[in-house]
């Protein structure tokens, strides 16, 4: 009884406090960057996504929150299940949702909630039993041969309305119980939606729609934005004469079915048709939810990738990057598209570049968990102004065994600095590995090489005597003033060459180099690095005695193999 009274008081207080809330989490363009604002301040989401079933039982999820706090996360991404929220039609149970909100809030964590409803990874396994068992009312998608798939059809009006009603009830409950605290800051609608094994749905409604003119709202959007449409869509529209009306194949042409190159846009007309109808389905859900509580909402994608490069091999109808304009036209209540990434690093970089388009911030709700993924977080935040990064299965490992614990510790210190430099071209994310051991870039008037490895002298001076076999390394560097930088990382070496050398002062060295930390956003120097620990110039006492036209920085080994933060300034001399 005491627990029930406590919860009752907790939620009553939250409801009464809602009137004091001046704003809710939102996206806002600031300069050239789109930022997520929470409590009216830019928020950098250091996240992790839980396993699919981790929040399906209150006792199972109870110890998770403290573990996530010890991993230095500030946000947990976790699912809500339609089948458990509405086990009987019209009867809602918010026990699991409340347990998540309370558990996260006690650890000062935010939440991104995933709505596992009509579709999860393309399939409809999270729909309630009363939906699964009534195929007449809640129809399945059909193959070309008329066979039923396990997936609900995007043409099922009753499915869409039932999903939207449940989502609206969820958003109403979150507003009533959490708006004053803003524990929940963003919502994901469905998960990796789309059709496998087919280029489109062949149910009667789909066949009819495919033979009819392209819907007016889509044509109106394309016409109004002609010249600014993403090139993948513009190219096929242009090739067919920029028609302002017509059937799908008249406007976008007969599809190419060449599947030899995974980057080819095979079955594109069928895919755009399918995406449009999935997006209309999602628009109904998002708009109904926003009537109750208009948090930022996104949809995530099973991405186009090698060995999965055409619709049906990846879920056809999902928010792959070349369909952004279809989503904008058909689902304006969806704020952005987000990629789930489980591919090699070179494909991961390509993928993020595809999603980092005007008006679409980089938000990565799922990334392969591990050391490489942890170090890649630096690259995502520094290179593409990411507002969120989250390894999947974050509840797998203990904090002391997970590299993300160390990465988020340093990124948490750099939080304000990253937010200040977003969209300004004054920071760069670094990721190097055995396949690409050198990353070259320009920053602050220097050509900079980041090279995998700690450098000979740094390794020589490592008091532990350990021999490191490095597979990857990550970091981030900021240009904070003329010839002045802050860099965080470990296990790579930086060299600096002036973009425009000064013939009168052709040599370069380090004016000062401080190791330190950020405490509440304020720089605090721990020690001045010089002599054998000064890694920008000089010869470490080995008598080489040469002046140099390049600057250099090696990270000194840290206790517990932690990351370093270094503030330094170059100077030039003759």
VOGU-3710 file (C-alpha; in Angstrom, 3 decimals, decimal comma):
1> xxxxxxxxxx> 0,000/0,000/0,000  2,859/2,369/0,840  4,387/1,820/-2,630  1,042/2,524/-4,314  0,590/5,749/-2,336  4,127/6,841/-3,190  3,557/6,287/-6,899  0,202/8,049/-6,683  1,792/11,099/-5,070  4,654/10,978/-7,605
11> xxxxxxxxxx> 2,347/11,147/-10,609  -0,065/13,623/-9,016  2,844/15,962/-8,366  4,045/15,535/-11,954  0,593/16,370/-13,298  0,241/19,482/-11,119  3,738/20,611/-12,076  2,975/20,384/-15,799  1,492/23,870/-15,727  4,925/25,199/-14,759
21> xxxxxxxxxx> 6,657/23,715/-17,812  7,577/26,463/-20,265  8,668/24,183/-23,088  9,205/20,555/-23,932  12,124/18,823/-25,681  12,369/20,016/-29,256  14,633/20,356/-32,270  15,918/23,798/-33,143  18,201/25,086/-35,885  21,075/27,087/-34,443
31> xxxxxxxxxx> 23,388/28,425/-37,127  24,245/25,564/-39,453  23,448/22,860/-36,893  20,199/21,267/-35,738  20,214/20,736/-31,994  18,048/18,832/-29,555  16,933/21,113/-26,735  16,023/19,668/-23,340  15,076/21,972/-20,468  15,576/24,789/-22,987
41> xxxxxxxxxx> 19,285/23,958/-23,412  21,143/22,102/-26,190  21,491/18,460/-25,234  24,120/16,018/-26,503  22,648/12,532/-26,254  25,228/10,001/-25,009  23,091/6,917/-25,348  22,792/3,188/-25,443  19,930/1,021/-26,633  18,762/-1,888/-24,492
51> xxxxxxxxxx> 18,054/-5,345/-25,816  14,543/-5,844/-27,176  13,134/-7,657/-24,130  14,959/-5,852/-21,320  12,000/-3,645/-20,399  9,297/-6,309/-20,667  9,361/-7,066/-16,919  9,687/-4,705/-13,966  11,978/-6,950/-11,892  14,223/-7,658/-14,879
61> xxxxxxxxxx> 14,661/-3,978/-15,743  15,067/-2,767/-12,156  18,891/-3,091/-11,910  19,525/-1,781/-15,432  19,302/1,936/-14,664  22,086/2,109/-12,093  24,291/0,048/-14,427  23,645/2,515/-17,256  24,534/5,446/-15,023  27,857/3,758/-14,204
71> xxxxxxxxxx> 28,506/3,503/-17,948  28,348/7,324/-18,097  25,291/7,387/-20,346  22,955/10,327/-20,054  20,149/8,654/-22,064  18,798/5,122/-22,410  16,921/4,035/-25,527  14,313/1,431/-24,596  11,211/-0,189/-26,109  7,538/0,026/-25,223
81> xxxxxxxxxx> 5,468/-2,884/-26,533  1,984/-2,509/-27,982  1,111/-6,116/-27,037  1,790/-5,396/-23,345  0,475/-1,836/-23,320  -2,910/-2,849/-24,764  -3,302/-6,612/-24,148  -7,071/-6,242/-24,578  -8,508/-3,806/-27,051  -9,161/-0,471/-25,361
91> xxxxxxxxxx> -7,623/-1,523/-22,009  -4,231/0,027/-21,338  -1,580/-1,009/-18,814  1,188/1,551/-18,241  3,013/-0,383/-15,509  6,125/-1,009/-17,598  6,225/2,566/-18,904  5,999/3,954/-15,368  8,731/1,593/-14,164  11,027/2,816/-16,932
101> xxxxxxxxxx> 10,399/6,479/-16,216  10,893/6,109/-12,463  13,973/3,904/-12,818  15,674/6,219/-15,298  14,774/9,369/-13,383  16,247/8,042/-10,143  19,600/7,729/-11,912  19,293/11,162/-13,584  18,938/9,512/-16,992  16,768/10,572/-19,929
111> xxxxxxxxxx> 14,756/8,182/-22,084  14,125/7,718/-25,770  11,175/5,373/-26,112  10,773/2,985/-29,030  7,194/2,218/-30,060  7,260/-1,472/-31,060  3,789/-1,756/-32,561  2,681/-2,542/-36,124  6,240/-3,353/-37,216  9,549/-4,287/-35,698
121> xxxxxxxxxx> 12,369/-5,253/-38,109  9,721/-5,429/-40,813  7,550/-7,976/-39,033  4,461/-7,577/-36,868  5,400/-9,690/-33,864  4,727/-6,930/-31,315  1,112/-6,337/-32,344  -1,374/-7,558/-29,701  -2,966/-10,967/-30,091  -6,342/-9,435/-30,880
131> xxxxxxxxxx> -4,713/-7,801/-33,935  -2,741/-10,865/-35,028  -5,768/-13,144/-34,882  -8,135/-11,006/-36,954  -6,759/-10,941/-40,486  -9,998/-9,688/-41,949  -9,951/-6,505/-39,904  -6,166/-6,193/-39,714  -4,942/-7,522/-43,083  -1,461/-8,786/-43,953
141> xxxxxxxxxx> 0,659/-7,744/-46,909  0,498/-10,129/-49,887  3,086/-11,412/-52,326  2,735/-11,145/-56,106  1,276/-14,669/-55,964  -1,314/-13,600/-53,378  0,328/-15,373/-50,424  0,078/-13,728/-47,012  3,180/-12,365/-45,288  3,585/-12,158/-41,521
151> xxxxxxxxxx> 3,675/-8,333/-41,816  0,627/-6,134/-41,428  -0,259/-4,322/-44,627  0,368/-0,565/-44,730  -2,993/-0,413/-46,537  -4,832/-1,720/-43,465  -6,900/1,264/-42,324  -8,095/-0,415/-39,128  -4,541/-1,459/-38,227  -3,376/2,122/-38,670
161> xxxxxxxxxx> -6,212/3,545/-36,568  -5,709/0,997/-33,774  -1,957/1,663/-33,655  -2,565/5,430/-33,631  -5,114/5,182/-30,795  -2,669/3,215/-28,659  0,199/5,593/-29,404  -1,962/8,588/-28,562  -2,867/6,972/-25,236  0,846/6,413/-24,569
171> xxxxxxxxxx> 1,742/10,022/-25,344  -1,107/11,277/-23,152  0,174/9,172/-20,260  3,762/10,393/-20,735  2,572/14,004/-20,756  0,499/13,532/-17,597  3,241/11,720/-15,668  6,510/13,083/-17,013  6,163/16,454/-18,754  7,261/18,363/-15,672
181> xxxxxxxxxx> 10,454/16,300/-15,474  11,185/15,634/-19,169  12,636/12,202/-18,545  11,297/11,103/-21,941  12,837/13,381/-24,566  12,230/11,704/-27,938  10,015/8,997/-29,461  10,812/6,441/-32,158  7,770/5,192/-34,092  7,960/1,501/-35,076
191> xxxxxxxxxx> 11,335/-0,102/-35,762  13,031/-0,819/-39,093  9,676/-1,054/-40,864  9,150/-2,360/-44,383  8,473/-5,439/-46,471  10,884/-8,293/-46,978  10,865/-10,645/-49,978  8,856/-8,422/-52,317  9,201/-5,201/-54,290  5,807/-4,029/-52,977
201> xxxxxxxxxx> 2,551/-5,148/-51,383  0,208/-6,904/-53,875  -3,008/-6,766/-51,885  -6,088/-5,509/-53,727  -5,825/-1,992/-52,276  -2,125/-1,768/-53,178  -2,676/-2,919/-56,752  -5,424/-0,346/-57,180  -3,270/2,452/-55,723  -0,291/1,554/-57,934
211> xxxxxxxxxx> -2,433/1,847/-61,071  -3,816/5,242/-60,034  -2,117/8,659/-60,324  0,595/9,562/-57,850  -1,230/11,195/-54,895  -1,669/14,951/-55,092  0,130/15,755/-51,838  3,318/14,086/-53,075  3,164/15,786/-56,483  2,494/19,130/-54,817
221> xxxxxxxxxx> 5,556/18,685/-52,598  7,807/17,657/-55,488  6,635/20,530/-57,670  7,020/23,106/-54,899  10,548/21,876/-54,104  11,779/21,246/-57,628  15,476/22,065/-57,754  15,946/21,125/-54,094  14,773/17,506/-54,235  17,427/14,963/-53,295
231> xxxxxxxxxx> 19,244/13,783/-56,461  18,160/10,135/-56,247  14,513/11,151/-56,698  15,098/14,207/-58,861  17,076/12,209/-61,443  14,247/9,757/-62,194  11,597/12,466/-62,084  13,667/14,571/-64,491  14,278/11,596/-66,806  10,506/11,266/-67,187
241> xxxxxxxxxx> 9,953/14,925/-68,007  9,238/16,390/-64,571  5,580/15,393/-64,983  3,233/17,118/-62,560  0,758/14,245/-62,636  0,456/10,674/-63,836  0,669/7,076/-62,635  3,687/5,958/-60,629  5,537/4,503/-63,623  4,660/7,544/-65,738
251> xxxxxxxxxx> 6,131/9,946/-63,190  9,136/7,890/-62,020  9,608/5,443/-64,901  9,988/1,692/-65,136  12,300/0,421/-62,432  15,859/-0,703/-62,963  16,353/-4,224/-61,613  20,167/-4,385/-61,895  21,249/-5,813/-58,544  24,945/-6,291/-59,315
261> xxxxxxxxxx> 25,916/-3,081/-57,471  24,449/-2,617/-54,000  24,411/1,167/-54,420  22,137/0,942/-57,477  18,529/2,016/-56,910  16,778/-1,154/-58,036  12,966/-1,351/-58,041  12,930/2,368/-57,225  9,405/3,166/-58,461  7,913/0,282/-56,453
271> xxxxxxxxxx> 9,994/1,376/-53,467  8,871/5,018/-53,630  5,271/3,804/-53,882  5,745/1,564/-50,839  7,589/4,240/-48,844  4,802/6,730/-49,509  2,141/4,409/-48,066  4,236/3,398/-45,050  4,915/7,088/-44,416  1,190/7,926/-44,602
281> xxxxxxxxxx> 0,530/5,154/-42,054  3,220/6,585/-39,751  1,939/10,132/-40,229  -1,390/9,072/-38,759  0,362/7,647/-35,698  2,770/10,563/-35,230  0,147/13,263/-35,686  -2,221/11,579/-33,223  0,578/11,274/-30,672  1,621/14,886/-31,097
291> xxxxxxxxxx> -1,930/16,035/-30,359  -1,290/14,846/-26,816  2,425/15,586/-26,393  4,530/16,830/-29,330  7,930/15,432/-28,459  10,456/15,078/-31,308  9,643/11,902/-33,243  11,703/9,894/-35,697  11,689/6,675/-37,677  14,707/4,405/-37,996
301> xxxxxxxxxx> 16,010/2,384/-40,918  17,423/-1,028/-41,648  19,935/0,479/-44,049  20,817/-0,288/-47,650  24,174/-2,121/-47,535  26,346/-4,745/-49,259  24,511/-8,098/-49,469  21,323/-6,159/-48,856  21,207/-3,564/-51,559  17,700/-3,711/-53,007
311> xxxxxxxxxx> 14,134/-3,400/-51,655  12,932/-6,651/-50,179  16,471/-7,599/-49,199  16,282/-4,694/-46,781  12,775/-3,788/-45,528  11,086/-2,136/-48,508  9,184/0,954/-47,389  11,479/1,918/-44,554  13,264/5,266/-44,232  16,399/4,510/-46,236
321> xxxxxxxxxx> 18,361/7,666/-46,996  17,328/8,113/-50,641  13,643/8,374/-49,648  13,943/11,414/-47,354  11,799/13,632/-49,581  8,982/11,070/-49,731  8,900/11,031/-45,930  8,865/14,819/-45,781  5,936/14,949/-48,163  3,875/12,139/-46,656
331> xxxxxxxxxx> 4,805/12,325/-42,946  5,457/15,945/-41,937  4,916/15,045/-38,271  8,070/12,892/-38,378  11,014/15,119/-37,470  13,954/13,127/-38,842  15,177/9,782/-40,187  17,819/7,725/-38,382  20,054/4,823/-39,506  20,743/1,626/-37,561
341> xxxxxxxxxx> 24,349/0,685/-38,310  25,875/-2,808/-38,099  28,312/-2,614/-41,011  32,087/-2,193/-41,444  33,401/1,247/-40,565  33,873/2,406/-44,157  30,208/1,641/-44,918  29,199/3,239/-41,603  30,912/6,485/-42,640  29,225/6,388/-46,059
351> xxxxxxxxxx> 25,852/5,750/-44,414  26,127/8,686/-42,025  27,104/10,955/-44,906  23,921/9,839/-46,710  21,723/10,699/-43,728  23,451/14,001/-42,927  21,361/16,044/-45,351  19,832/19,503/-45,011  17,138/19,410/-42,352  18,042/15,897/-41,168
361> xxxxxxxxxx> 20,329/15,802/-38,106  22,584/12,806/-37,489  20,943/10,653/-34,818  22,307/7,095/-34,507  19,989/5,019/-32,299  21,783/1,727/-32,955  25,458/0,990/-33,617  27,384/-2,238/-33,271  28,509/-2,579/-29,658  32,230/-2,962/-28,999
371> xxxxxxxxxx> 35,552/-1,124/-28,841  35,379/0,009/-32,468  31,864/1,346/-31,998  32,864/3,197/-28,842  35,780/4,925/-30,577  33,620/5,656/-33,619  31,378/7,808/-31,419  34,093/10,485/-31,459  33,976/10,553/-35,274  30,183/10,806/-35,398
381> xxxxxxxxxx> 29,985/13,718/-32,962  33,008/15,572/-34,305  32,703/14,949/-38,031  28,940/15,168/-38,572  27,580/17,162/-35,617  25,670/14,106/-34,407  23,077/14,850/-31,747  22,918/11,218/-30,585  24,950/8,018/-30,625  23,924/4,710/-29,051
391> xxxxxxxxxx> 25,491/1,237/-29,174  22,869/-1,520/-29,266  22,766/-4,128/-26,486  24,283/-1,624/-24,066  23,125/-3,790/-21,143  25,373/-6,683/-22,267  28,618/-5,814/-20,512  29,562/-4,565/-17,088  30,708/-0,921/-17,026  34,327/-1,749/-16,237
401> xxxxxxxxxx> 34,516/-4,087/-19,269  32,941/-1,699/-21,768  35,055/0,846/-23,683  31,987/3,076/-24,020  32,267/3,815/-20,272  35,612/5,550/-20,843  34,515/7,191/-24,091  31,380/8,678/-22,542  33,373/9,836/-19,531  35,499/12,074/-21,732
411> xxxxxxxxxx> 32,645/13,045/-24,078  30,618/14,037/-21,031  33,405/16,436/-20,039  33,497/17,808/-23,603  29,714/18,148/-23,821  29,609/21,970/-23,783  32,587/22,286/-26,115  31,025/19,952/-28,702  27,732/21,842/-28,600  29,562/25,176/-28,989
421> xxxxxxxxxx> 31,456/23,956/-32,081  28,602/22,186/-33,874  27,967/23,571/-37,343  31,018/25,856/-37,304  33,617/23,663/-39,013  35,958/24,069/-36,043  36,056/20,484/-34,820  36,875/17,125/-36,377  36,130/13,615/-35,205  38,924/11,079/-35,499
431> xxxxxxxxxx> 38,733/7,351/-36,119  41,665/5,247/-37,318  42,135/1,478/-37,463  44,338/-1,162/-39,038  42,501/-0,875/-42,367  42,704/2,933/-42,453  45,591/3,795/-40,110  45,831/7,451/-41,188  43,109/10,119/-41,309  44,026/13,407/-43,015
441> xxxxxxxxxx> 42,121/16,654/-42,635  42,532/20,426/-42,387  41,667/22,406/-39,281  42,668/25,802/-37,987  45,127/26,509/-40,803  46,944/23,161/-40,492  47,033/19,957/-42,463  46,734/17,312/-39,785  47,505/13,607/-39,909  45,998/11,344/-37,233
451> xxxxxxxxxx> 47,953/8,085/-37,260  47,098/4,869/-35,390  49,642/4,112/-32,679  51,018/5,969/-29,694  54,356/6,870/-31,297  57,741/5,379/-30,441  58,670/7,658/-27,575  55,294/7,536/-25,858  55,383/3,756/-25,978  58,993/3,759/-24,760
461> xxxxxxxxxx> 58,030/5,877/-21,788  55,000/3,808/-20,795  55,852/2,821/-17,206  53,697/-0,300/-17,413  55,954/-1,799/-20,053  52,871/-3,077/-21,904  53,014/-3,904/-25,575  49,860/-2,589/-27,250  48,416/-4,262/-30,332  46,025/-1,553/-31,392
471> xxxxxxxxxx> 43,066/-2,348/-33,624  41,462/1,103/-33,581  41,550/4,486/-31,911  39,282/7,489/-31,699  39,296/11,076/-30,589  38,088/14,583/-31,279  39,938/17,857/-31,885  38,757/21,476/-31,576  40,312/24,625/-32,998  39,784/27,057/-30,117
481> xxxxxxxxxx> 41,823/30,038/-31,372  44,703/31,006/-33,667  47,129/28,020/-33,596  45,347/26,770/-30,463  43,614/23,408/-30,025  42,009/21,030/-27,574  42,225/17,327/-28,414  40,887/14,256/-26,615  41,827/10,665/-27,294  44,476/8,004/-26,933
491> xxxxxxxxxx> 46,455/5,555/-29,049  46,997/7,842/-32,026  49,567/10,468/-32,957  48,917/13,858/-34,560  51,235/15,783/-36,859  50,580/19,384/-37,898  51,797/21,102/-41,070  50,800/24,691/-41,866  48,489/25,025/-44,851  50,267/28,291/-45,712
501> xxxxxxxxxx> 53,879/28,095/-44,460  55,530/31,339/-43,408  58,821/31,687/-45,287  60,174/33,983/-42,563  59,171/31,589/-39,747  59,359/28,167/-41,312  59,844/26,143/-38,133  57,105/25,092/-35,737  56,963/23,913/-32,144  54,614/23,863/-29,178
511> xxxxxxxxxx> 54,259/27,006/-27,100  52,527/25,160/-24,275  50,815/21,831/-23,726  48,524/21,234/-20,755  46,791/18,036/-19,728  43,523/18,548/-17,905  39,830/18,015/-17,428  36,574/19,898/-17,766  34,596/20,347/-14,558  31,098/21,783/-15,062
521> xxxxxxxxxx> 32,236/22,991/-18,478  35,304/24,810/-17,122  38,837/23,820/-18,112  41,056/22,745/-15,200  44,736/22,042/-15,874  46,047/18,875/-14,237  49,670/19,258/-15,294  51,909/21,081/-17,772  53,495/18,622/-20,186  57,102/19,314/-21,095
531> xxxxxxxxxx> 60,451/17,588/-21,274  60,080/13,891/-21,915  56,304/14,177/-21,581  56,087/17,173/-23,927  55,094/15,566/-27,183  54,941/18,454/-29,638  58,610/19,121/-30,325  62,147/18,574/-29,174  63,988/15,274/-29,249  63,194/13,665/-25,868
541> xxxxxxxxxx> 66,875/14,009/-24,960  68,111/11,631/-27,640  70,301/14,272/-29,273  68,724/14,572/-32,724  68,813/18,345/-32,339  66,793/19,193/-35,448  64,424/22,097/-35,941  61,154/20,965/-37,479  58,585/22,245/-39,909  55,855/20,021/-38,432
551> xxxxxxxxxx> 54,340/19,888/-34,988  53,562/16,608/-33,247  51,431/15,342/-30,405  51,544/11,917/-28,768  49,218/11,039/-25,907  50,844/10,057/-22,660  49,656/6,765/-21,104  47,026/7,248/-18,412  46,173/5,153/-15,344  43,462/2,652/-16,202
561> xxxxxxxxxx> 44,060/3,274/-19,932  41,780/6,324/-19,775  41,517/8,963/-22,489  43,487/12,205/-22,261  42,347/15,770/-22,861  45,126/18,099/-23,993  45,061/21,866/-24,520  47,986/23,160/-26,565  49,176/25,979/-28,779  51,676/26,028/-31,625
571> xxxx> 54,142/28,803/-32,392  56,360/29,453/-35,385  59,997/30,548/-35,408  62,911/31,030/-37,781
//
